[in-house]
């Protein structure tokens, strides 16, 4: 049931993800195409503006020709000289001519081109008579067979009966170097074409040399459409057959193209940029392929996640549900939930409601006992120290063996250690030794054998001297020292020696107990400090939230109210209102800084590294100091309490540096280590190049202790870490810390 539900959720999530990805990629595809088309249009308009400027530049030469033709004091020779001078200043120096109102030639300097054909010339003069601006002809060829165009402008002088009209004409040779050089500054790729078309669609220029001075396919269609206000960008007609194997320069065989058309100002010409749609769409097709691969990858990840969820979660959930249902049936409860969760809830409720019902226990399950109070755990350090002490006594040349038996609370259970001899017996060895000694000071080895103790490797032991050991209300026991012989000299010396050794054992136990008590108290103190710091962090968060949600919002509302207060043109009221607005803004800025200092949101949202980097910029960089942060292992997750501790240490250090250090540069390094989900370490240091610090200020007995640094040390120590404050003769302070944690 729940598996089917998760399958439905999985399919819905997959469909939403795929639809969102496809929608985004389609939008990106359309946007990229529009961007490319906009670039082509901008390029075409730029070329058209340059060509229009070229035509406009020739207008001054036409004006000189018109002035020369209107001067009555010029004879034929002087007029010819003036025409020659004007021709020399034109773009191509190709030819000039002047005509009167009857369209008769007045003067010309047009060799070797000659005059344009009569149909071209008459059409040009008619248009010049009707227009006050220069007009241009379509393509024509002169007597030397070179392609040309002509530019003409007319002027009317005099009034009434003296009113006269005359026109000036100059030539531009299209295959001349000067004209070709204009287009050499515009670069297009091999799959695109740049063309300049006249009013009938003839290519005055084309980046394809074999297309120049001939009629371009659809040229008239494009120019007429733009002239009539049609689209500036359009696809070519269907006669462009995609995939045709004919001559690639044949227009009817070329693939479909996107054509961008821009009119040339002041003329009937147009500039066209034609680019193959295959090249335009090729990057977008690659994007579609990449998007398809991404969608497949996302879907594959979802499938893998669902299979993993089904194997690791849903299947154990099914088994747990079946087991709980079986237990519930033994209590006589019927389970009829709609899914595994509801069945589990009903089963657990049935088990809880009937605690006296019999429980099924497997025969091979061993019985276990549960204690209500936790026993005192043995102190391993005491045991190791006692064994080391016994080994040291046994190493003496006068001693052949040592037996040590202790019992009491700090050891958890009876402690027995034998050195230089091996004893075997049934039952507790400690109780057996106590019964054998019976309060005596000397015990022959034969008494042990008589009580059923098997002795091996005795190393010549004949007699044991027994010393009673007792720590009031803590532990008690005996120390047995074996010697090879019971001489009078040994008996005289063994007594004080036994007393000293017994005192050392008692002292060792007492010190261990004191250390253990100190450790427990220190752990209790650390827990209290941790709770205190956690409460402080929570209270900071609460205060920051209250200030942000209430005080800040109310001040913002006040600022908005001040914006709506009418001044009615009173300067003094307006000035006071501006002061009030500025005061509210300063208060808001101060509150925002206080909120960030109390509990930076970046610490909760982005983690320790980003919080340190942001605080360094807000405190150190804002104060004019250079701050650098070096992080190793920043991708490793660190517990929140460790993050909060290290962040507060850095915050306090940064504040102290700004206030007291007189530093120019601050460096912080963080090194995070972790082994899977086991223990980890967060190491680092904070260093400045300021005036340093007297280490004596780190003690609470100093005249002016640095409570901020002491608080930093308390924070690190209560997390089980260490911190050191290092100063150098050259100045500066380095704070080195090491904090353990469990990932």
N, C-alpha and C positions, 0 to 999 in steps of 0.2 A: 504493500500500500504506500508506504513512505517512499519506497524506491520509485514507484510510478510518479509520485508527486515531485520528487527531485528531478526525474526525467523531464516532466513538463516544465519545471522551472528552468532547467538547463536548455531546453529547446527555445523557450521564450527569450532567455538571456542571449543565446546565440543569435537568434533572429534579430533582436534589437541591436546587437553589436555589429552584425553584418550590414544591416540597413543603414546604421549610422556611419559606418566606414564607407559604404558605397556612396551615400549622399555627400559626405565630405569630399571624397575624391572627385565626384562629378562636379561639385562646386569649384574645386581647385582646377579641374580640367577646363571648365568654361572660363574661369578667371584668367588662366594662363593664356588661353587662345585670345581673349579680348586684349590682354596686355600686348601680345605679339602684333595683333592687328593695329592697336593704337601706335605702336612703335613704327610700323610701316607707314601709317597715315602721317605721322609727324615727320618722317623722312621725306615723303613725297611733297609735303607742304614746304619743307625747307628747301628742296631743290627748286620748286616752283618759285619761291621767293627770290632765290639767287638769279634765276633766269629772268624774272620780272625786273629785278634790279639792273641786269645787263641791258635790257631794252630801255629802261628809264635813263640809264647813263648815256645812251646815244641821243637823248632828247636835246641835250645842250648843243650837239653838233648840228641837229636839224634847225635849231634856233639860229645858229650862225649862217646856215644856208639861206634861211628865210630872210635874214637881215641883208645878206649880200644881194639876193634877188630883188629886194625892194628898193635898193639904192639906185637912184636915177643917174648919179654922177659917175657910175662905173661904166667904162667902155667894155667891149668884149674881151680885150686882153686882160684888163684888171679883174673882171668877173671870173675868167678862167684861172687866174692866179689865186683868187680867193677860194674857188672850188678845190684847187689842188691842195691848199693849206688845210681846208676842212677835212679832205680825204685822208690826209696824213695823220690826223688826230682820231680817226675812227678806229674801231676795234680791229678790223681786218685790212683797212686801207684798200677796200675792194672797189669802190665806186660811189659817186654822188651825182645828182642831177637836180635841175630846177625847172618847173613847169609853170605856165601862166594859166589864166582863168579859162582859156579855150583848150586847156590840156595839151598845149603845144610846148615842145621842148624849148627852153630859153637857153640853157647851157648845161653841159655834162662833162664829167671826167670819169668815164666808165669803162675804159679799156682794161683788160681784154674781154670783160663780160658782155659789154654792150647793153642796150636797153632791154628790160624784161619783155616777154611776149606781150602783144597788144592786149589780149584778154586779161592777163594778169595786171598790166599797167593801168588799163582803164578802170578795172574793178578797184584797184588800190586808190586811184585818184578820186573816184566817186565816194569811197568811204572816208577819205581824208577831208573831202569838202563838207561832209555831214558831221564829222567828229572834231572836237577841239583837242583831242588827245592823239598821240601817235598811233598809227595803225600798221599792221604787218600783213604781208602776203603769205600765201601758202608756198610750198616748195616750187621752184622753177630752175631751169638750167640755162646758163648763159652761152655765149658763142663758143667758149672754151670747154663746154660740157661739164662744168663743175656745178654742184648744187648750191643754190643760193636762196635767200629770202630778201625782201626789201622792206624798209621801214619808211613811212611817209607821214608828213604833217603839213596841214594847210593853214594859211593865215589870210585874213581879209584886212585891207588897208584902205583909207580914204572913206568919204561919205558922198552920198548922192551920185552925181554923174561920174565923180572921180573914184568911185568905189571899185576896187580891184581885188582879185584873189589870185594867189599863187601858192605853189606847193614845193616842198623839198623832199628828196628821196635819197636814201643811202642804202648801200648793200651790205649784207653779211654773208660771207662764204662759209658754208657749213662744214666743209672738210678742211678748213684752214686751221693751222695749229692754235691760233689764239682762241677760236671758238671751241675746239676740242679740249683745250686745257681747262676750260671752265668745269667740265664734267669729270676731269681726272681727280678732283678732290673728293668725289663721292664713290665709296666702295660698296659693292654688292657681292654676294657669294655666287658660286658657279651655277646654282640652281635658281637664281633670281635674275630678273631683268629690269633695268631702268630705261625708260623711253620718254622722249619729248615728241608729242604729236601735234600736228597743225590742225586746223579746223575741219579738214576732211579725212583725218586719221592717218596721214602720212608721217612716218617716223623721221623727224628732223635729226634725232640722235637716238642711238640704242647701244647698250653695252654689248649686244650681239652685232658684230660688224656687218654681217650679211643681211641684217634687217634694216639698215639705215637707208633712207631716201626711198623706201617702198611703202605701200599701204599696209598697215598692220591689221591683222584679222581682228574684227570687232572694234577697231580703233574709233571709227565714226560713232559706233553704238555707245561706247563709253563716254566719249567727249560730249555727244548730244545729251546723254542722260544726266551728266553732271551740269551741263549748261542749263538744262530744264529744271534743275533742283533735285535730281535724284540722289541715290545713295552714292557715297564716296568710296565704298568698298563693296565688292560683289564677286560672285563666282562666275567663271567663264561658262559659255554655253555647252551643251551636251556634245558638240562636235569634237571636243577634245577627248579622244578615245583613250581611256586609261589602259595601259598594257599593250598598245600597238607597237609592232616591231619595225615600223617604217623609219624614215629619216628623222632623227630627233629634232632637227630644225624645222620640220614641217609642222606648221601650227595646228593642222587638223589631226595630227597624230600625238601631240603632246598631252600629258596627263592634265587633269583638271587643275585649275589655278585659282588663286585668290588675287584679284586685281584691286589695287588701291589707286584712286585717281584724284589729282589735285589740280585746279585751274591755275594758270599763270596770270598774275595780276596785269591788267592793261592789255591783254592779248586774247585771242581765241584759241590759244594753245593749251594743252594739258600735259601734265607729268604723270606717268603711270609707273607703278612698281608692281611687278607680277611675280608671285612666288608660288611654287608648286604646293598644293594642299598636302601632298604626302610628306614633304619636308616640314610643313607647319605642324602637322598632327603627329609626326614621329615621336617627339619627346612625350607627348601626351599618351600615345599608345604604350610607351614604356612605363609611364606612370600607372596606366590601367593594369598592365601585367604585374607591376610591383604591388599594387593594391590587391589584386586577386591573390597573389602569393601571401600577402599579409592576412587577408581574410581567411585563407586556408590554414595559415599558421595559428590564428586565433581560434578557429574552429577546432583544430587539432589539440590545442592546449585545453580547450573546454572539454573535449572528449576524454583526454588523459586525466583531467581533474575529476570528471564524473566517474571514470573507472576506478581511480584511486579512492575516491569517496565511497564508492560502492563496496570496494574490497576492505578498506580499513575502518569504515564507520558503519555503513548500512548493514553489512553482514554481521559484525559483532552485535549491533543493535538488535537484529533479528534473533540472534542466539540468546541474548540477554532477555528479550521479551518472552521467548519460549520458556526459558527457565523460570522467570517470574510468574508466568501463567500457570506452570505446573505446580509451583509452591502455593499459589492462590487457590488452585483446585483442591489441594490437600486440606485447606482451611474451609472448604465448602463454598467458596465464592466463585461466581461466574464472571468471566471477563469477556466483554463484547465491545471493545473500543473500535473506533474507525481506523486508527493507525497505531503504530508501535508506541508512540508517546502516550497516547490515551490508555493503551493496554498496560503499559508500565505503571502509570499513575494509579489505575484501578487495582493492579496486583499489589503494589506497595501499600496502598490504603487497606486492602484486605489483610495483609500480613500485620500491619500496625494495629489494626482494630482487634486482633485476636492473639495477644502475646502468649496466652496459655496453651495454645494449640501445639501439638507435638511437632518436633522438628526431625527431619530425616538426616541422620548422620551416617556417613559411610563407615563400614566396619574398620577399615584400615586407617582411619583418620586419628592421629594421636591426640589425646586430651591435653589441653593446655590450661594453665592457671593464670589468672590476672590479678595483680596486686593493686590495691587502691592507692598505695603510697609508693613512690619511686624509691628503691633502696639507694643507699649511698654507694657510688661507684668507687672501685679501688683506685688509689692514686698510683699510677705506674711509676712516677718519679720516686716515690718512697721505696717501692719494691726494688727498683734498680739501684738506688743508693744503698739500701741495706745489703743487697747482694755484693756490691762493690766493697762495702765495709768488711763483710765477712771474708771476702777474697783476700783483702789486705792483711787481715789477722792471720789467715791460714798460710800466707806466704812467709811468715816468720819461721826461722830455723828451729825455734824452741817449741813450736806448735805443730802437731801432726794433723789435726782435723778441727773443724768448727761446725757446730750445729746451732742454728738460730730459729727460734719459734716465737711468733707473735700473733696475737689475736686482738681485734678491736675494731671500732667504727671506721676509722680512716682507711683501713686495709680492705674492708668489705668482706673478707673471709680469712680463715686461718692462713698465716704465712709460715712456710717451713723451707729452709734452705740448708743443704749439707755440702761441705767443702772438705776435700781430702779423705772422704769416707763415703761408702754407699750403704744405706739401710733399707731393708725391705720388711714390711709387716702388713698385717691385715688391719683395716680400720684407720682411724685418724692418727697420724704420727705425732702430732702435737699433743693430743690427749695422752698417748702412750708415754711420751717423754715426761709429762707432768706427773703421771702416776709412778714412774720409775724413780724420779728425783725425790718426791715426797718431802720437799723442803730441805734436803741435804745439800751441802756445798760440794762434796766429792762423791762421784758415782763411778765405781769400777765398770769396765766394759762388759764384764761377765754378767752384771745385773740386767743388761739389755738382752743378752742372749737367753738368760733365764726367763724373760717375759715374752719370748717368741719373736724377737727381732733378729732377722738374718743380717749378718755383717759381711761386707765384701770390700776389698781394697782398703783396709784399715790403716795402712802405712805405719804400722807399729803402735797404734794407739792402745794404751793400757788403762788410762784413767781420764775421766772428764771432770773438770771444774765447772760448777754451775753458778751463774750470776743471775739473780732475779732482776727483771726490767719492768718498770711500772711508770706509766704516765697517767696521773690521776684523771679519772672520768674519760679516758681516751683509749688506752690500750695497755696490755700487760703481756708478759712472756718470759722466756728464759734464753740465756746465751750459754752454750756448752762449748768449752775449749778442751780438746783432747791433747794429751801429752804422752810421750813414749814411756815415761817412768815417773813415779811419785816420790821424788827426792825432797829433802827438807829445803834446799835452796829454791827449788821450783815453787814449793808451797809458800815460801816467804815472799816471793816476787809476784806470784800469780794473783794474789788478793788485790793489791793496788791496781795491777793491770786490768783485772776484770772490772773493777769499779770505774776506771777511766773509760774502758770500752762501753760499759753500760751507760755511762753518762753521755758518750758520743751518740749512742743509739737513741737515747731519750731526746738529746738536743736535735738530732736529725729529724725525728718525728715531729717534734714541736715546731721546728722551722718550717717543715713541709706543711704542717697544719696552718701555720700563720700565712705562708705563701698562698695556700689554697683559699684561706679566708680573704686575703687581700685580692686574689684573683676574682673571687665571687663578688666582692664589694666593687671591684673595678668594673666587672661586667654589669653589675647593677647600676653603677654610675653611668656607664656608657649607654645602657638602655634608657636610663632616665634622660641623659643628654639627647639621645636619638629621638625620644618622644618629645623632648622640649624643642629640638630643632624642627621636627616634623610639625609640631603644633605651631611653631613660629612661621614655617613655610605656609601652612594652611591659613593661619591668621593673616599673613601678608597677602595671600591670594584673595581671602575674603575682603580685606580692607581695600585692595586694589579694585575688586569687582564692585564693591559698594561705591567707591569714589567715582569709578568710571560710569556705573549705571545710574547713579543718582546725582552726585554733585556735578559731574561733567555735563550730564544731560541738562540739568537745570541751568548751568552757566551758558550752555549753547542756546537754550531757549531764551535766556536773558539777552544774549547777543542778537538773536533774531528780533526780539522785541525792540531793542535799541535801534535796529535798522529801520523799523517802521515808525519811529517817533518823528512827528513833523517838526521842522525847524521854523517854517513860515518866514524864511529870509532873515532870521535874527542871527547875526554873526556870533554874539556871545553864547547863545544857546547851542549853536552848531559846534563851537569850539569845545564847550563842556561835554557835548555828546560824543565828539571824537575822542576826548580824553577817557570817557567812560568805556567806549568801545575798545580802546587800546588797553585799558586796565583789565577788562574781561578777557581779552586775548592773551595778555601776559599770565593771568591766573590760569587759563586753560592750558597754556604751554607748561606752566609749572606743575599742574595736576598731571598732565601727560608724562612729564619726566618722572614725577613721583610714582605713578602707576608702573612705568617701565622698571623703575628701581625696585619697587616692592615685589613685583612678580612679572618678569618679562614674558610676554606671550610667545616669543620665539623659543624659549626653553621648553615649553609644553608642546609647541607645534613642530619645531625643527630639530630639537635636541641640544646637547651640550656645546658642540663645535660651533654651530651658528649663533647660539646665545653668547658665547665668549667673543666671537668675531664682532657681533653687533654691539656688545657692551664696550669692547675695545675702541670701536669707532665713536660711540657716544660719549665716553669718558676721556679716553686718552687722545684720540685723534682730534676731538673737539677742543682739547686743551693745548693743541699744537705739538704733541708728541708723535713720533713715528712708532707705529705698532705693527708687529709682524707675528703671525701665528703659523706654526708648523705642526701638522697632525699626522700621526702614523696609526693606522687601524681605525680610522674614523667611521668605517661602516659597521663596526662591531657594536651590538646593542649593550648599553650600560644601564643598570638599575636607576630608577628615578631618584632614590635617596642619594646615591653616589653622584649623579649629575648635579643635584641641588647643592651638595656639599662642596664639590669642586668649583661650581659656578660662584657660590658665595665667597669662597676663598679668593677667587680671581677678582670678584667685585670689590672686596675689601682691600686687596693688594693694589688694584688700580686707583682706588680712592686715596690710599696712603701715598702712592707715588706722586699723584697730582698735588697733594697738599704739602708733602714734606721732602720728597726726594730731590727736587730740582733737576730732574732727568730730562734727556732729550730723546731717548730711544728706549722702548720696552719690547722684550721678546718673550714669547710663551711657546712652550713645546708640550704636546700631549702625545703619549705613547700608550695605546690600548692593546692589551694582549688578552686572548681568551682561547680556551681549548674546547670547542664544541659548546655543550651546555654545562661544563664543569667550572672550576674556579678560574678567575681572571684577575688582571691587575690593571690599574690605571696609574701610570707614572707621568710625571711632568715637572717642569720648573718654570718659574716666572723670574725674569732677570731685567734689571734696569742699570743704567750707567750714571746714576745720581751720586749723591754724597755719602751713601752708605748709612749704617746704623750701628750703635753701640750694643753689643750682645747682652750687656747687663740689663738693658731695658726689657728683656723678655722674662724677667722674674717679677713675681708679684710683690717682692720686698723692695723693688727699685723705687726711688723718690717719685718718678713719673713713669710707671710701667705702660707699655704699649698694649692696651687692652684689646685693640683690634687684632694685633698679631697673636696675642694669647687666645682670643676667640677662634682665630684660624686654626691654631694648633689643637684646640679642643674639638673642633669639627672633624679634623682629620683623624685624631686619636679615637674618637668615639665610633668611627667607622672601622676601627681595627688597623688603621694605617699609621704611617710615620711621616714626619715633616721636619725639615732642617732649614735653618736660616744661616746663610753663608755670606760673609762680607770679605772684601779684599782691601789691601792697603791702598790700591788705586781708586777706591770708591765703588759704589754700586752695591746692590743687594740681590742675592739669588735665593728664592724660596723653592726648595726641592721637596716634593711629596710623592708618596707611594700609597695607593689605596687598593686593598683587595676587594673583590666582589665575586658573586656567583651569577653566571650568565643564565 
